[in-house]
């Protein structure tokens, strides 16, 4: 057995190579130029549809959809590696949300899956009616917090354990800006919900939401790693009173604390992916990973901001983009408090995450 590119979770050589190829593919397609990210902020749809189609062609949207249904058929470890690179690039494309919809369309056996996997159809799942919950809404009322909803061609409404598919023209959409320059949508069916495309999907919905929570944790991990790397470079080069500020003991202690938080988050996220792929994990380990990543992301981003001093507060500096993205991702698919409560309920004999 060898290790994956981060050295924490054990994989066979073939599996480690697969994960490495996913990372290389992501870095090549996403690039590292934040000009693209800045140019898309506060616009609608707020992402690049052409790049989204390229992600579909690369197999990213259907990364965990089985090959027999047109997907790539890979595992949680590959999904986590890809989400981490999305976070590192601060990419605004709602990949995790599209993967959620792809999983549900695949479970329902719906014909729109093929277009969703290619990125030709942008299908977003509308599942929650209030903040601070992982419980799918019921009825035909409004669904809130649909990410980048202005770019959707279809909405997959969750009502309890049922799935309803609506073209974007059949919903009333209201958008509100997010901290990071993207937007959330509140969507309402104009004429009620159509007949469901699938019923009795409660277990599939719960599994897909947990997978999205883990992907969001990995995206937070990528963002905090990018911010921390910028911070270390700054500490090594910025001088004050003729001395590189990285030599100041107080700043070294703050950087060391941030490193510990980052390492704990990586361990939790990668352990969750590994155990799920081995069939040994469940909702509790996902809850632990999301809680840990959410807490760590804010600790690392705040430390990075402080260690940069005044420049860190400017909108033109890249670290600020990652901070704002973290503020959006931390509560997505359940924040730290929600997932800690889930973990304790699911693992009552285990110490808190």
RAWOJO-V182067 format. One line per field, one symbol per residue. ss: DSSP state (H for helix, E for strand, - for the rest). psi: psi as a letter, one per 20 degrees, with the letter a starting at -180 (. if undefined). Layout:
ss: ???
psi: ???
//
This chain:
ss: -EE------EE-HHHHHHHHHHHHHHHHHH---HHHHHHH--------HHHHHHHHH---------HHH------HHHHHHHHHHHHHH-----HHHHHHHHHHHHHH----HHHHHH----EEEE-E--------------EEEEE-HHH--EEEEEE--EEEEEEHHHEEEEEEE-----EEEEEEE--------E---HHHHHHHHHHHHHHHHHHHHHHHHHHHHHHHHHHHH-EE--EEHHH-HHHHHHHHHHHHHHHHHHHHHHHHHHHHH-----HHHHHHHHHHHHHHHHHHHHHHHHHHHHHHH----HHHHHHHHHHHH------HHHHHHHHHHH-------
psi: qarriijgppqrggghhgghhggggghghhajoihgghhiqkrpijrohghhhhhghijghkhjpqhhjjahkaahghgggghghghhikpipmgghhhghgghhghikqiigghghijhpnoppoiqjrrkqjoqrrakaqprkoplhijqhqpoppndjqppppqhijqpppqpqrhjibqqqpqpphkrprqqiqrkjgghggghhghhgghhghggghghggghghgggghihpqpkjppiiiphhhgghhgghgggghhggggghgggghghijirahghgggghgghgghghggggggghhibhhiiqhiphhhghghghhghgipkpaggghgggghhhmhiqqq.
//
